[in-house]
Every structure is written in structure tokens, then in C-alpha cells.
Amino acid sequence: MTNRINVLFVCSKNQWRSPTAEAVYRDDTRVSVRSRGTTRAARQTVRAVDLAWADLVLVMEDKHRHRLLADYPGETKFLPIKVLHIPDDYQFMDPELVELIRGAAEPIIDEAITKA
């Protein structure tokens, strides 16, 4: 088995989408996971240390990627940041949200593990 990769899930408020993604992948032996938000109102706001920890960042929308690139240009210069294109239309652990996260994240995680 290859080494685990560190995956950081990011949304706006770290309230519904990214914590759901963290919960979905928490027991996955291939990855270590964290979730953060981009706004000041986030439960846990993304910090430079989170980006330094991450091997892969999966954001829910394009605006999250743009925010990370603008706020942390040095930390994100060589960091893969992929957009899952999941709108803020779901509550924590909504079955449809879980399905969307798995469908969007799984191929990206598989590819990152293959390259690790």
C-alpha cells in the first residue's frame, strides 16, 4: 500500500460541504483529511499551516480556489487545487451531497495516490 496523502477539503463556512467531505473520507485508509473554510465566519478558517500540510486541496467551487490563490500565493504555487463543482445547496451529511462528493473527489484522489 502506498503512503497516505493529506487531503484538505475547502468550502466557504466549513459548515456543510467540507465537513461532510471530511466525514466521508475520515476512515479511508488512503488519506488523512481536514476541512476548512475561506470566510472569516468559517467554523475553522483555512490557514497557511493547513496548506503546508496538504498534498491535495479539493474545493467546492471556483471562488474557493481563487480565494486560496489570492490569499496564499506562496503556499499554493505548487499545490494541486481541484474544484469539485458542488453548490451550497445541501445540509451536513445529506445523502445527495455525500454522493456528489464521492463522485467528484474519488477520481481525483485515485489519481493523486497513483502519482504519490
Rosetta blueprint (number, residue, H / E / L):
1 M L
2 T L
3 N L
4 R L
5 I E
6 N E
7 V E
8 L E
9 F E
10 V E
11 C E
12 S L
13 K L
14 N L
15 Q L
16 W L
17 R H
18 S H
19 P H
20 T H
21 A H
22 E H
23 A H
24 V H
25 Y H
26 R L
27 D L
28 D L
29 T L
30 R L
31 V E
32 S E
33 V E
34 R E
35 S E
36 R E
37 G E
38 T L
39 T L
40 R L
41 A L
42 A L
43 R L
44 Q L
45 T E
46 V L
47 R L
48 A H
49 V H
50 D H
51 L H
52 A H
53 W H
54 A L
55 D L
56 L E
57 V E
58 L E
59 V E
60 M L
61 E L
62 D H
63 K H
64 H H
65 R H
66 H H
67 R H
68 L H
69 L H
70 A H
71 D H
72 Y L
73 P H
74 G H
75 E H
76 T H
77 K L
78 F L
79 L L
80 P L
81 I E
82 K E
83 V E
84 L L
85 H L
86 I L
87 P L
88 D L
89 D L
90 Y L
91 Q L
92 F L
93 M L
94 D L
95 P H
96 E H
97 L H
98 V H
99 E H
100 L H
101 I H
102 R H
103 G H
104 A H
105 A H
106 E H
107 P H
108 I H
109 I H
110 D H
111 E H
112 A H
113 I H
114 T H
115 K H
116 A L
